[in-house]
Amino acid sequence: MDMDLFNPYQITGESVQKLRNKLTIPDGAKVITYIGSIGTWYMLPEMLAFFKRWLLKNPASVFLFVTNDSSAIINDAANKAGMPLSAIRIQSAARTEVPLYISLGDYSIFFIKPVFSKRASSPTKQGEIMAMGKPVICNSEVGDTDYVVNNFDSGILINEFEDKAYDKAIDELKNDKQFNVSVIREGALQFFSLEEGISRYQEVYKSVLGENG
């Protein structure tokens, strides 16, 4: 992960406000972002169900999807969930633009199917979001997600895809749970940075050589 690209200190308040205006997001409205592809492993209906509960207590909020996938997929799922499309924004973006979109959000969400193949892989987007100092709303039992969220106080974990679990998380956030931008970014630096990734790879490589030597 590129910590230089995903750097909140390179984003100006003016650029965030300009983007907010472009997307017709009212000042003061809470924004939850989703970054990346709406693919096989990502649980779009469940994320929309969470946001629907979120709207009950934060009615002026916006769910911003930053994706190059078809907007029809998201709009169809939102309609099925009984979501007002007025609360949805869908925007494609180049990779270099993604940090600005992350900066616009108060939180960023991703729910990933907790299947066996995903329990050993940590989502790259978690590192990118954390590098921007933003807290995540995500489910447990996916790679090192639980460890990273708990160890660096970098968000909220959802343990069940049910309204009661969503409401519990929303109440915690609604009660102004405080997150520290610097601590979250430092967590990304320690766990997800390119340099750290290379270092880990080298350690694994040395270990394999040692075992086979």
QUIZIMO-V275944 format. One record per pair of residues at least 12 apart in sequence whose C-alpha atoms are under 7 Angstrom apart, sorted by the first residue. I is the first residue (numbers start at 1). GAP is how many residues later the second one is. Records with the same first field share a line. If there is no record, write none. Layout:
BEGIN
I = GAP / GAP
END
This chain:
BEGIN
1 = 127 / 191 / 192 / 193
2 = 191 / 192
3 = 128 / 190
6 = 93 / 122 / 125 / 126
7 = 124 / 125
8 = 124 / 125
11 = 89
16 = 84 / 87 / 88
29 = 31 / 32 / 33
30 = 30 / 31 / 32 / 76
31 = 30 / 31 / 32 / 33 / 74 / 75 / 76
32 = 30 / 31 / 32 / 73 / 74 / 75 / 76 / 77
33 = 30 / 31 / 32 / 69 / 72 / 74 / 75 / 76
34 = 30 / 31 / 32 / 74 / 75 / 76
35 = 30 / 31 / 32
36 = 30 / 31
37 = 30 / 31 / 32
38 = 31
41 = 71 / 72
42 = 69 / 70 / 71
43 = 68 / 69 / 70
45 = 32
46 = 115
47 = 64
48 = 30 / 33
49 = 32
50 = 116
52 = 31
53 = 113 / 114
54 = 116
61 = 26
62 = 25 / 26
63 = 24 / 25 / 26
64 = 24 / 25 / 26
65 = 24 / 25 / 26
66 = 24 / 25 / 26 / 27
67 = 24 / 25 / 26
68 = 24 / 25
71 = 19
99 = 33
102 = 27
103 = 29
106 = 28
107 = 27 / 28 / 29 / 30
108 = 27 / 28 / 29
109 = 27 / 28 / 29
110 = 27 / 28
111 = 27 / 28
112 = 27
114 = 27 / 28
118 = 24 / 25
119 = 22 / 23 / 24
120 = 23
121 = 21 / 22
122 = 20 / 21 / 22 / 23
127 = 61 / 65
130 = 54 / 55 / 58
131 = 54 / 57
132 = 53
133 = 48 / 49 / 51 / 52
134 = 47
135 = 19 / 20
136 = 18 / 19 / 20
137 = 18 / 19 / 20
138 = 18 / 19 / 20
139 = 18 / 19 / 20
140 = 17 / 18 / 19
152 = 31 / 32 / 35
154 = 25 / 30
156 = 13
END
